[in-house]
Amino acid sequence: MASEVTNRVRGRRRELLDRTLIWNQRHLLHALREFEDFYNSHRPHQGIANTRPLQPLPVPITDPDVIDRLDIRRRDRLGGILHEYQNTA
């Protein structure tokens, strides 16, 4: 359990805090909440087949014509430190 907590802290520090200048406690709490939401709902996780937690794997797109017509949009979070990608309809 202690090693799991240590790994989580190291991950937050490496992925967020090493790239962010934190101004005060309010800013720190906002950044951590935003990162946790991103980490748990949008970020792919290699440990579970690159899918989000509690979500089924998406159906792979293999048709080249469909791939060419994809309209992928990027949304920056936390001033561009985090990026979300979404296929628009």
C-alpha positions in Angstrom: 0.0 0.0 0.0 2.8 2.4 0.9 4.5 1.8 -2.5 1.3 2.5 -4.3 0.9 5.8 -2.6 4.5 6.6 -3.3 4.1 5.8 -7.0 1.0 8.0 -7.2 2.8 10.9 -5.6 5.8 10.5 -8.0 3.4 10.3 -10.9 1.6 13.5 -10.0 4.9 15.3 -9.4 6.5 14.1 -12.7 3.4 14.7 -14.9 2.0 17.8 -13.3 4.0 19.6 -10.6 7.4 19.4 -12.4 5.8 21.4 -15.3 3.7 23.9 -13.3 4.5 26.9 -11.3 2.1 26.8 -8.3 1.2 30.2 -6.9 -0.7 29.2 -3.7 -2.7 26.5 -2.0 -5.9 27.3 -3.9 -4.0 27.0 -7.2 -2.4 23.7 -6.1 -5.8 22.2 -5.1 -7.3 23.3 -8.5 -4.4 21.8 -10.4 -4.6 18.5 -8.5 -8.4 18.2 -8.9 -8.1 18.9 -12.7 -5.3 16.4 -13.0 -7.2 13.7 -11.1 -10.2 14.2 -13.3 -8.1 14.0 -16.4 -6.2 11.0 -15.1 -9.3 9.0 -14.1 -11.6 9.9 -17.0 -9.7 10.8 -20.1 -6.1 9.6 -20.0 -5.4 6.2 -21.5 -3.9 3.7 -19.0 -1.3 1.3 -20.3 -1.8 -1.1 -17.4 -5.3 -1.9 -18.6 -4.9 -2.1 -22.4 -4.9 1.7 -23.0 -8.5 2.2 -22.0 -10.0 4.5 -19.4 -10.8 3.0 -16.0 -14.3 1.3 -15.9 -14.8 1.8 -19.6 -14.9 -0.9 -22.3 -12.3 -0.9 -25.0 -13.4 1.0 -28.1 -13.9 -0.9 -31.3 -10.7 -0.5 -33.4 -11.0 1.5 -36.6 -9.3 -0.4 -39.4 -10.9 1.0 -42.6 -8.4 3.6 -44.1 -11.3 5.6 -45.6 -12.9 6.0 -42.2 -9.5 7.0 -40.7 -9.0 9.7 -43.3 -12.4 11.2 -42.4 -11.8 11.4 -38.7 -12.1 14.9 -37.2 -10.0 14.8 -34.1 -10.1 17.8 -31.8 -7.7 18.6 -29.0 -8.7 20.4 -25.8 -5.9 21.8 -23.6 -6.3 21.7 -19.8 -4.3 23.4 -17.2 -2.8 25.9 -19.6 -1.8 23.2 -22.1 -0.1 20.8 -19.7 -2.8 18.2 -20.2 -4.4 17.4 -23.6 -7.7 15.7 -24.3 -8.5 14.3 -27.8 -12.0 13.7 -29.0 -13.4 12.5 -32.3 -16.1 14.9 -33.3 -19.2 13.8 -35.1 
